[in-house]
């Protein structure tokens, strides 16, 4: 009997120690890739082992996504012609803290891409959506490259609080006064660029023609290289009041109409668009889901990206290549001579870009205006190299209209 009691005591002590060791909140380093937050997570596999994968922390999406490779570890993947559905992992571990995925009813898996690709141009193989984040306290520290997640009440928030509207999916909206009117704008850490309805962006540009404006998509506005991006526009707001916090030099791109309609339906309220990672690079952003409050703490004062880049719009392909979707004009002329839509970008300054992430490629395409980048391209099987000049897009207008526009568009066959 004494042995039984001793065994029970040892077991209870072990459970108590394990409970004490389980962290209530953790802070882990992030990779800020194209203004998107990427972290390492560990998945508990059915055979009792664990697997480390890259995860995309996406507060603006309620659906969990996985690559086919990760999805196959947890059961059968059922596919139709457009999307696959799979059973999500029971939990994932961040920095030693377990996050249950029991409330996630299914996961989306892309088709037509390699098994280890979730989104072309990105490295993660699983997402961490709003439906998982909404049960916890979270902090996105863009300036210090850190992500914090904790049980409700365990995270100390800093900065100016703003009351938010958070729906049942965990999607966050904050009222923001712009041009004398109040607009709801989502907080979307999964987006590299802020997006505003095309109609509203056009109205602002017409009312304020001196505001920096361009047609087409470069830098952070070039998220996926879709035809909508090629046809879209980008505008700079000197100041945007997001709840109780002023944000300076905010770049916004036009929200494609078809995606904006779906976005509004998921939001469940009237909304004008979203603020993405490019708006928060100097900030620590905290979301207290339990108390529907967002905290913005400015901890750096570096200049916002002024889109000093090589003027190409790129489309990441499932096989890791980058196709030129468009060449953006600069002062009425193509910003990169001798490049055409449909060319494939192979390398830059001697470094290969095939297999790189979109953020890595745009880091190579950025620089100081006037610098050159040696681009290696392929056109119908023929390789060639040209020197491309870094241009500063979205500059102030003075006198003559310097708005840029895209004149070369995606070819119909691409």
N, C-alpha and C positions, 0 to 999 in steps of 0.2 A: 504493500500500500504506500509506504514511504517513497518507493521508487516511482510509483505512478504519480504521486503528488509532485515529486521533484521534476518529473518529465513535463507535467502540465505547467509548472512554474517556469521552467526553462522556455517552453513554447510561448507562454504569455509574455515573458520578458523579450523574447526575440521579436514577437509581433509588435510589442510596444516600441522597441528600438527601431524597427523598420518604419513604423508610423511616424516616429520622431524624425527619421532621416529623410522621409519623403518631403521634398520642398513644396512650400505653398506658392512660391513665385520664383521665377528664374529670369536671368538676363543673359542673352546669347549674342554673339557677333552676327552681323548681317553682311551680305554682299549686296551693294546697291547697284543693280544691273539695269541700265536704261531707266533709272529712277524707280525700279521695282525692287521690293524687299524679298530677298532670297535667304533662307536659313537651312541649316542641317537638321534633319529629324531622324529618329529611329523608329522603324516599324517592327512590331512584335509579330513574328511569323507563326503560322499554325504548328510548325515543328518545334517551337520553343526557342528558336534562335531569333536574332534581330538583324535588321538590314538598315544601313544608313543611306538616305536619299536626300536630294535637294527638294525644298518645298517653297512654293510661291505664296507669300502671305497676302491675301487678297480680300480686304474688307469690303470691296464693292461688288462681290459676287457671292451668291448664296449657294451655288452648286459646287460640290467637291469634284475635282477632276484628277485623273490618274493617267499615266502612260499605260500602254498595253502590257508592258513587261511587269510593272508593279501590280496591275490589276490581276494578272494571271497567278500571282502568288497567293491570292485569297479566294480563288474559285473560278468558275466559268465566266467568260466574257461573252455576252450576248449582243450581237451586232445587227443593224440594218444597213441601209446604203449610206446613211449620213452620220450616225453616232452609235457608239456601243455603250452598254450599261453593265455595271459590275457591282459586286459586293464590296463595300469599303472596308478597310482594316478596322478591327475593334477598337484600336487606340493607336496613338503615336506618342513618342516621347521627345520632349524638347528640354535639353540641358538637365536631364534627370527627372523632369516633371512629366507625369502621364496625363494626357488629354484624351478623354473618352470620346469616341465617335459614334456612340450608340444612338444619338439623335439624328444622325445622317442616314437618310433612307435611300441608299444607292449612290453610285458615282458615275460620272460621265467619262468615257474613254474615246479619244479621237480615232477616226478611221483614215486610211490613206496616208499614214505617216509611219516611219520606222517604229519598232516596238518600244524603243527607249525615248521617244519624243512625245511630249504632251502638247507643246505649242512650238511651231517652228520659230527658230531664233531665240529660244530660251532653254536654260539648262534644267529647271525643275521637272520632277516626274510625279509630283503630287501637289495639290493646292491646299491651303489652309483658309477656308472660306468664312464668311460672316456668320454662318450658322454654327460654326465651332467657336469663333471668337466671342460671340454674344453672351456666353455664359461666364465670361471672365473679365478681368481688368487687363488692358493691353496698352503698351507704350511703343510707339514707333519713333526711335531717335535717329532721324536722318543725319544729323550733323555728326554724331559720334558713332554712327554705324552700329547701333544696338537695337535689339528687340526684347521687350519684357512682357511676360505673360504671367498672370497670377490668379488665384482664387479671388472672388469678390471681397474687397476690403483689405487686401494684402499689399496693394501697390500704392505708393505715395505719388500723387499727381502734382505736377508743378505747372505754373503758367496761368494764363487768363482762361477762366471757365466760360463756356458758351452752352446754353441749353440746346439740345438737339432733339429731333424727332427720329426715333428708331423703330422700325416696323418689326413684325414677327420674324422676319428673315434675318434680322440683325443689320439691315442696311441703314446707314446714317445720313440724315439731311439736316442742314443748318441754314437758317434764314440769313440772307446776306443783302444789305442795301447796295444797289448799284444804279447810278444815274437817277437817283430819286425814287427808285422802286425797290421793293423787296422780292428777292428770288430765293427759292430753295436750291441749295447746291449740295450734292452728295460728297461724302468723304470717301475717296476710293484709292487706297494704297496699292491697288493692283494696276492702276493706269499710270503710264509714264508721263502723260500730258493731261492737262485740264481740258475738258470738252464742254462746249456750250452749243445749244441748239443753233443750227445753221441760220434759221430765221432771225434769231436774236443777234447773232454775230453780224449778219448783214445790216441790221438796223443800226448797230453801234458804229459800224464802219461808215455808213452813209451820214450819220449825224456827226461823226468826228473823223473826217478824212485825214487829219494830221496824226492820228494814232498809228504807230507802226503796224503795218499790215502786209501780208504777202499771200499769194496763191500758191498752193502746193504744200508739200510736207517734207521738212528736213529735220534732222536732230530728233528731239523727243517727240515731235509731232508725227514722225515716221515710225509708227508702232508695228504695223503689219504689212504695209505696202499695198493696200487694197486700192481698187479704182476710186473708191470714195475719198481716200486720202489724197490721191493725185488731183482730184477735182476740188478738194476742199480748200479752206483758207485758214490762216493763223493771224491772230491779233494780240497785241500787247496792251494790258491795262497797267497804268502806272501804279495804282493802288486799288486793292479789293478788300473790302471790309468783310471778313468771314466771321460771323457772329460778333464777338467782342474783340477780335484781333485784326489789325490791318496787315495785309500782305502786300509787299511791294514787287513791282515788275513781274506781274503774273502773265504768262503766255497761255493763250487759250486757242484751241483748234475747233473747227466746226464739227459738230456731232453728226455723223451720217444719219439721214432721216429714218432709214429702216431700223437701225440700232437704237436710235433715240426713242422710237415708239415702244420698243420692247423694254427699254430702260425705264420709261415712265410707268409702264404697267407693273414692273417689279417694285418700283418705289411706292406705289399706291397713293401718292399725293402729287399735286402739281409741282413740277421741278423744271429747272432751266438747264441742268447739266451736272457736272461733277468737277471736283478739284482733285488732280492726280499728284503724283510724287514730285513733279517739277516745281510745284508751288510750295513745297515744304522742306526743301533741302537745307534750310538754315534752322529748322525747328525740331523740337521734341513734341510729338503729337500723342496725347493720351486719350483713351476712350474709356469712360466709366459707364459701361452698358447698364449696370444696375440702377444708376441714377440719371440716365440719359443726358450725360454731360461730356463735352469734349474740351480738352485742355490744350492750348497752344503756347509753347514756351520757346521764344526765340533765343537760341544759345550760340548763334554764329551770325556773321554779317558779311559773308562772302557775296560777291556779285552774282546775281542770277545769270543763268546761261543766256548769252546774247545771240545764240545760234550762229556762232562763227564756225562755219563748217564748209566742207565741199558740197556743192549744191546738187546732190543726187537724192532721189527717192528710191529706196531699196525694198525688194520683196524677199523675205527669207523663205527658202524652199524647204520642203520636208527632208531632202537629202543633205541639208547643210549648206547649200550654195546660196549666193545672193544675186538675184536678178535685178537689173536696173529697170524700175517701173517708170521713171520719168527723169528728165533733166530740168531743173528749175531755172527760170530766167533770172538774170541779175541786170538791172538797168536796161531792160528790154532785149537782152541778148542771152543765149544759152550760157549758163554759168560754167559749164564744162564742155569745151569744144571736143568734137570727134567721138563723143559717146552718144549712143542711141538706146532707146528703150528696147529691152530684149537682150542687151549685152549682159554677160555674166561677170561680176566682180570676183576675181580670183585672189588678189593680194594687194597689199598696200605697203610701200616703202620696204619691199622685200619680205614682209610678213604675210603668210597665207591667212585668208579670212574664212575659207570654207570650214564649217564646223564651229566657228566662233559664235558667240551670242550677239544679239543685236546691239546690246550695250557696248560690248567690246569693239564691234565694228565702228560704231559712231564715236567712240573714244579715239580711234585711229583717224577718223575723218574730221575731227575737231582740231582747232589750233588758233593761232593768231592771224588775223586778216593779212593777206599778202604772202603767207607761207605757201609752199607747194607740197603736194603729196604725189608720189609716183604710183599710179594705179595700173595694175595688171588686169586685163580683161580678156574675155573670150567672146568672139562673134562668129557664130556658125562654124565652130571648130578651129578658128584662127586666133592665136594669142597675140596680143599687142600691149604696149605700155605707153601711157601718156602722163604728162605732168598736169595736175589739177590744182587750181589756186583756191585757198581757203577764203571764203567771202563772209562778210558780216551781213546777215539777213535781219529783217525787222529793225531797221534804223529809223530815226526820226526823219520826217519829210521837211524839206526846206525849199520853198520855191517850186522847182520842177518836181513832178510826181515821180518818186522813186519806188513806188510799190512794185513788187516783183510778181511774176506770174509764171505758171507752168505752161509752156507752149508745146512741149513734146510729151505725149501721153502714152499710156500703156497700149501696145499694139493689140489689135483685135485677136491675134493668134496666141497671145500670152495669157 
